[in-house]
């Protein structure tokens, strides 16, 4: 075969069952990202009596653990894929173990005291984080192996985000409802942890079936031919990957980051935006309790965010198809920036008008989730053409670590702002009056801070150079 370009073929279109199975995995992603981010810091400060700074450090410590293990899991997933042709093994382990650790995270009673409670929550959440990483890292790698089509990836990730936004609504609104269902915070948190953990596990388990479809797609003649030409004998690739030590596994991830400008640009943008959305997520329960003066208002905040996002996701997919993913992503970023900044007025005039700004942010949020996730497989595919296939897990390990850092630091930033402004922690059932400075900090962490982070994220986004024309025809490496 010559080095001439090959157009994409209609056979690259993904089947409905494949898309459905993959999308259901976002029940796991949405539940893990939403519920701990929403209530874990609040659970520690307002149920177990843990100081705000200590609560933030607990959440951060678990996320730092994610950052340490994600690149290793990514490299191990690549080795498993090279050896067995599937990434399903790690995904299954994560799906079966996460429900237990998730339930244990919220099973700690206030009677144990703040110190013992904090330690137990930390250990349980470390287990939860490990289980989630075992699933999430290979899960994010699958789109690059399911299809080489630029538009099919957008379609696949668009439906994934439909389920993701539904999961955010389910866990963001349903979790607090379960917490209140028993009339007692201790048993309510336990009920919430058990039910949410089981639902997350089921979604993850269903998504593992997609790994087999990805394995079949990766064994098509065209891909095997490309692998032979660009990466040598597949058996040699397996032996090379299996021989890597711990240090080299980390270095492999950093080498991928160093050599791929599109990856650096996309990851930098997504990390800053994860920090922005993580900050808003961690502040939502505090906004409901101390700004809107109704702990249950957090459910309305999530409905205001997610209902528009559910409707907007197909729209962002259509916009990306028309003008390109990177331009649609830019539009979503600016829209979210404007929506978040408008909430700053709640410092002076708090009220239900906040829901309108949150709804506008929800429209943008749909694009912020679907578009970068659809761009990541393009980055991986671009790297395949220059260095050969088989490293998708390496990329997604770094990606998941970066995403985790963003969400973790979001909760940390909120905790630091609360600690600096004199926020008063309490044990379940106590009545507390917060200082005015703490309430102001809550509003700012939900508004101007995320808006500023979104503005900064435009800098790395401007360096992203991949366009549709780079994927309409795929070059074949010379023999």
C-alpha positions in Angstrom: 0.0 0.0 0.0 1.3 3.5 -0.8 1.5 6.3 1.6 -1.5 8.0 0.0 -4.3 9.1 2.3 -7.2 6.7 3.0 -10.7 8.2 3.5 -12.8 7.1 6.4 -15.3 4.4 5.6 -19.0 4.1 6.4 -18.1 0.9 8.3 -16.6 3.0 11.0 -20.1 3.9 12.3 -20.6 2.5 15.8 -23.5 0.3 16.6 -26.3 1.5 19.0 -25.5 -1.3 21.6 -21.9 -0.3 21.7 -22.8 3.4 22.2 -25.4 2.5 24.8 -23.1 0.2 26.8 -20.3 2.8 26.8 -22.5 5.6 27.8 -23.9 3.8 30.8 -20.4 3.8 32.2 -20.9 7.4 33.0 -23.2 6.4 35.8 -20.0 5.5 37.5 -18.1 8.7 36.4 -21.0 11.0 37.3 -21.7 9.4 40.7 -18.1 9.3 41.8 -17.4 12.8 40.6 -20.6 14.4 41.9 -21.6 12.9 45.2 -18.3 13.0 47.1 -17.5 16.4 45.5 -20.9 17.7 46.6 -21.3 16.2 50.1 -18.0 14.7 51.4 -16.5 18.0 52.7 -19.9 19.0 54.1 -20.2 15.5 55.7 -16.9 16.0 57.4 -17.4 19.6 58.6 -21.2 19.6 59.4 -21.7 16.0 60.5 -18.4 14.7 62.0 -17.2 18.0 63.3 -13.9 17.9 61.4 -12.3 21.4 60.9 -12.7 22.8 57.4 -9.0 22.8 56.6 -8.6 19.2 57.7 -11.7 18.2 55.7 -10.1 19.7 52.6 -6.8 18.0 53.2 -8.6 14.6 53.5 -10.4 15.0 50.2 -7.1 16.2 48.6 -5.1 13.3 50.0 -7.3 10.8 48.3 -7.1 12.6 45.0 -3.3 12.9 45.2 -3.4 9.1 45.6 -5.3 9.0 42.3 -2.6 11.1 40.7 0.1 8.7 41.9 -1.6 5.5 40.7 -3.4 6.7 37.5 -0.2 6.7 35.3 0.7 3.2 36.6 -2.8 1.9 35.9 -2.6 3.4 32.4 0.6 1.6 31.7 -0.6 -1.6 33.2 -3.8 -1.3 31.1 -1.7 -1.0 28.0 0.2 -4.1 28.9 -3.0 -6.0 29.6 -4.4 -4.8 26.2 -1.2 -5.9 24.4 -1.2 -9.3 26.1 -4.9 -10.2 26.0 -6.4 -7.8 23.4 -8.8 -6.3 26.0 -8.8 -3.8 28.9 -11.8 -5.4 30.6 -9.9 -7.0 33.5 -9.1 -3.8 35.5 -12.5 -2.4 34.7 -14.2 -5.4 36.3 -12.1 -5.2 39.5 -13.0 -1.5 39.9 -16.7 -2.2 39.3 -16.9 -5.0 41.9 -14.9 -3.3 44.7 -16.1 0.4 44.4 -19.6 -0.1 46.0 -18.1 -1.5 49.2 -15.6 1.3 49.7 -18.1 4.0 48.7 -20.6 2.8 51.3 -17.8 2.7 54.0 -16.9 6.3 53.2 -20.2 7.5 54.6 -20.7 4.8 57.3 -18.6 6.7 59.9 -20.8 7.9 62.9 -20.2 11.2 64.7 -19.9 9.3 68.0 -16.4 8.2 67.0 -15.1 11.8 67.3 -13.6 14.1 64.7 -10.1 12.5 64.6 -11.1 8.9 64.3 -13.9 9.8 61.9 -11.5 11.7 59.7 -9.0 8.8 59.6 -11.7 6.3 58.8 -13.2 8.4 56.0 -9.7 8.9 54.5 -9.0 5.2 54.4 -12.4 4.3 52.9 -12.2 7.1 50.3 -8.6 6.0 49.3 -10.1 2.5 48.6 -12.9 4.2 46.6 -10.4 6.2 44.6 -8.4 3.2 43.8 -11.4 1.2 42.6 -12.6 4.1 40.5 -9.2 4.5 38.8 -9.0 0.8 37.9 -12.2 1.4 36.0 -11.9 4.9 34.7 -8.4 4.9 33.1 -9.1 2.0 30.7 -12.7 3.2 30.2 -11.5 6.6 28.9 -9.0 4.8 26.6 -11.8 2.9 24.7 -13.1 5.6 22.3 -9.7 5.8 20.6 -9.9 2.1 20.0 -13.6 1.8 19.1 -13.4 4.0 16.0 -11.0 6.1 14.0 -13.7 8.5 12.8 -13.6 12.1 13.9 -17.4 12.5 13.9 -18.1 9.1 15.4 -16.1 10.0 18.4 -18.1 13.1 18.8 -21.3 11.1 18.5 -20.1 8.4 21.0 -18.9 11.0 23.6 -22.0 13.1 23.1 -24.2 10.2 24.2 -21.9 9.5 27.0 -22.4 13.0 28.3 -26.2 12.7 28.0 -25.9 9.9 30.5 -23.3 11.8 32.5 -25.5 14.8 33.0 -28.4 12.5 33.9 -26.1 10.9 36.4 -25.2 14.2 37.9 -28.9 15.0 38.3 -29.5 11.5 39.8 -26.7 11.7 42.3 -26.7 15.4 42.9 -30.4 15.6 43.7 -31.1 12.0 44.7 -28.2 11.7 47.0 -29.3 14.5 49.4 -32.9 13.1 49.2 -31.7 9.7 50.4 -29.7 11.4 53.1 -32.9 12.9 54.5 -35.1 9.8 53.9 -34.5 8.2 57.3 -34.9 11.4 59.3 -31.5 10.8 60.9 -28.3 12.1 59.4 -26.2 9.1 60.5 -28.3 6.4 59.0 -29.2 8.8 56.1 -25.6 9.1 55.0 -25.2 5.4 55.3 -28.3 4.7 53.1 -27.0 7.2 50.6 -23.6 5.6 50.4 -25.0 2.1 50.0 -27.5 2.9 47.3 -25.2 5.2 45.4 -22.3 2.7 45.5 -24.5 -0.1 44.1 -25.8 2.1 41.2 -22.3 3.3 40.4 -21.1 -0.3 40.3 -23.9 -1.5 38.1 -23.1 1.3 35.5 -19.4 0.4 35.6 -20.2 -3.3 35.2 -22.3 -2.8 32.1 -19.7 -0.5 30.5 -17.0 -3.3 30.8 -18.8 -5.0 27.8 -17.6 -2.2 25.6 -14.0 -3.3 26.2 -14.7 -6.4 24.1 -16.0 -4.3 21.2 -12.9 -2.1 21.4 -10.7 -5.2 21.3 -12.5 -6.4 18.1 -12.2 -3.0 16.5 -8.5 -2.9 17.3 -8.0 -6.2 15.4 -9.3 -5.0 12.1 -7.0 -5.6 9.1 -6.4 -1.9 8.6 -5.3 -1.4 12.2 -3.1 -4.4 12.3 -1.4 -3.3 9.1 -0.8 0.1 10.5 0.6 -1.4 13.7 2.9 -3.6 11.8 4.3 -0.7 9.8 4.6 1.9 12.5 5.4 -0.1 15.6 7.0 -3.3 14.4 5.9 -6.9 15.3 3.0 -6.9 17.8 4.7 -9.6 19.9 7.8 -7.3 20.2 5.5 -4.6 21.4 4.1 -6.9 24.1 7.5 -7.9 25.3 8.7 -4.3 25.4 5.7 -3.1 27.4 6.0 -6.0 29.9 9.7 -5.3 30.5 9.1 -1.7 31.7 9.9 -1.0 35.3 8.0 1.3 37.6 10.2 4.3 36.8 9.8 3.8 33.1 6.1 3.5 33.4 6.0 7.0 34.8 8.5 8.3 32.2 6.4 6.9 29.4 3.5 9.1 30.5 5.6 12.1 30.7 7.2 11.4 27.3 3.7 11.3 25.8 3.0 14.6 27.4 6.2 16.1 26.2 6.0 15.0 22.6 2.3 15.8 22.0 1.5 19.5 21.8 -2.2 18.8 21.2 -2.3 16.7 24.4 -0.6 19.3 26.5 -2.9 22.0 25.3 -6.1 19.9 25.8 -5.0 18.6 29.2 -4.0 22.0 30.4 -7.4 23.4 29.4 -9.3 20.5 30.9 -7.4 20.6 34.2 -8.2 24.3 34.7 -11.8 23.7 33.8 -12.0 20.7 36.2 -10.7 23.0 38.9 -13.4 25.6 38.1 -16.3 23.1 38.0 -14.9 21.2 41.0 -14.9 24.5 43.0 -18.5 25.2 42.1 -19.4 21.6 42.9 -17.8 21.7 46.3 -19.4 25.0 47.1 -23.0 24.0 46.0 -24.1 22.5 49.3 -22.7 25.5 51.2 -24.5 27.9 48.9 -27.8 26.1 49.5 -27.4 26.1 53.3 -25.9 29.5 54.0 -26.8 31.7 50.9 -30.2 30.3 49.9 -30.9 29.3 53.5 -32.2 25.9 52.7 -30.1 22.7 52.8 -32.5 21.0 50.4 -32.0 23.8 47.8 -28.9 21.9 46.6 -31.3 19.6 44.8 -32.8 22.6 42.9 -29.3 23.8 42.1 -28.6 20.5 40.4 -31.8 20.4 38.6 -31.1 23.9 37.3 -27.7 22.8 36.2 -28.5 19.4 34.7 -31.9 19.8 33.0 -30.5 22.4 30.5 -27.4 20.3 30.0 -29.5 17.2 29.0 -31.2 19.3 26.4 -28.0 21.0 25.2 -25.7 18.0 24.7 -27.1 17.1 21.2 -26.9 20.8 20.3 -23.2 20.9 21.1 -22.7 17.7 19.1 -24.4 19.4 16.1 -22.4 22.6 16.5 -19.1 20.6 16.7 -20.1 18.8 13.5 -20.7 22.1 11.8 -17.8 24.3 13.0 -15.4 21.8 14.6 -14.9 20.6 18.1 -12.3 23.1 19.1 -14.4 26.1 18.2 -17.5 24.7 19.9 -15.4 24.1 22.9 -14.3 27.7 22.9 -17.9 28.8 22.8 -18.9 26.6 25.7 -16.0 27.9 27.8 -16.9 31.6 27.3 -20.6 30.9 28.0 -19.7 29.1 31.3 -17.4 32.0 32.2 -20.2 34.5 31.8 -22.7 32.4 33.7 -20.4 31.9 36.7 -19.3 35.5 36.9 -22.9 36.7 37.0 -23.5 34.8 40.3 -21.0 37.2 42.0 -24.0 39.6 42.5 -25.3 37.1 45.2 -22.8 38.7 47.6 -25.1 41.7 47.8 -28.4 40.4 46.6 -28.8 36.7 47.2 -32.0 35.1 45.9 -33.6 32.5 43.7 -32.4 34.3 40.6 -29.2 32.3 41.1 -31.0 29.3 39.5 -31.1 31.2 36.1 -27.3 31.7 36.1 -26.8 28.1 37.1 -29.1 27.0 34.2 -27.0 29.0 31.8 -23.9 27.3 33.2 -25.6 24.0 32.6 -26.0 24.7 28.9 -22.3 25.4 28.8 -21.4 22.5 31.0 -22.7 20.0 28.5 -20.2 21.2 26.0 -17.4 21.4 28.5 -17.9 17.6 29.2 -18.6 16.2 25.8 -16.2 18.2 23.6 -12.9 17.7 25.3 -13.7 14.0 25.8 -14.4 13.7 22.1 -11.1 15.6 21.4 -9.0 13.2 23.5 -9.3 10.2 21.2 -8.3 12.5 18.3 -5.1 13.4 20.2 -4.4 9.7 20.8 -5.1 8.9 17.1 -2.8 11.7 16.1 0.0 10.2 18.3 -0.6 6.8 16.8 0.3 8.1 13.3 3.7 9.2 14.6 4.7 6.7 17.3 2.4 3.7 16.7 -0.6 2.3 18.5 -0.9 0.6 21.9 -0.4 3.6 24.2 -4.0 4.8 24.7 -3.9 3.8 28.4 -0.7 5.9 28.9 -2.6 9.0 27.6 -5.7 8.3 29.6 -3.7 7.6 32.8 -2.2 11.1 32.6 -5.6 12.6 31.6 -7.5 11.0 34.5 -4.7 12.1 36.9 -5.1 15.7 35.6 -8.8 15.6 35.8 -8.5 14.3 39.4 -6.1 17.0 40.4 -8.6 19.6 39.1 -11.6 18.3 41.0 -9.5 17.6 44.1 -8.1 21.1 44.3 -11.6 22.5 43.8 -12.6 21.0 47.1 -9.3 22.1 48.7 -9.7 25.7 47.5 -13.2 25.9 49.0 -12.0 24.4 52.3 -9.1 26.9 52.4 -11.4 29.8 51.8 -13.8 28.6 54.5 -10.9 28.1 56.9 -9.5 31.6 56.2 -12.8 33.3 56.7 -13.7 31.6 60.0 -16.2 29.0 58.9 -17.6 27.2 62.0 -17.7 23.4 61.7 -20.4 21.5 63.7 -21.6 18.0 64.7 -24.9 16.8 63.3 -27.9 18.5 64.9 -26.1 21.6 66.2 -27.3 25.1 65.3 -24.6 27.4 64.0 -24.4 31.0 62.7 -21.7 31.6 60.2 -19.7 34.8 60.1 -20.5 37.2 57.2 -17.0 36.8 55.7 -17.5 33.0 55.4 -20.8 33.4 53.6 -19.1 35.9 51.2 -16.3 33.4 50.6 -18.9 30.7 49.8 -20.4 33.0 47.1 -17.1 33.9 45.6 -16.0 30.2 45.4 -19.2 29.5 43.5 -18.8 32.5 41.1 -15.9 34.7 40.4 -13.2 32.1 41.2 -14.5 29.6 38.6 -15.0 32.4 36.1 -11.4 33.4 36.5 -10.2 29.8 36.0 -12.3 29.5 32.9 -10.7 32.7 31.6 -7.2 31.3 32.2 -8.1 28.0 30.5 -8.5 30.0 27.2 -4.7 30.3 27.0 -3.8 26.6 26.6 -7.0 26.1 24.5 -5.6 28.6 21.9 -2.6 26.3 21.4 -4.7 23.3 20.4 -4.2 22.9 16.6 -5.9 19.6 15.5 -8.7 20.1 13.1 -11.2 17.9 11.2 -9.0 18.0 8.1 -6.3 16.1 10.1 -8.7 13.1 10.5 -10.7 13.1 7.3 -7.9 11.0 5.9 -5.5 8.9 7.8 -2.0 8.6 6.6 -0.5 5.1 6.5 3.1 4.9 7.8 5.6 3.9 5.1 6.7 0.2 5.1 
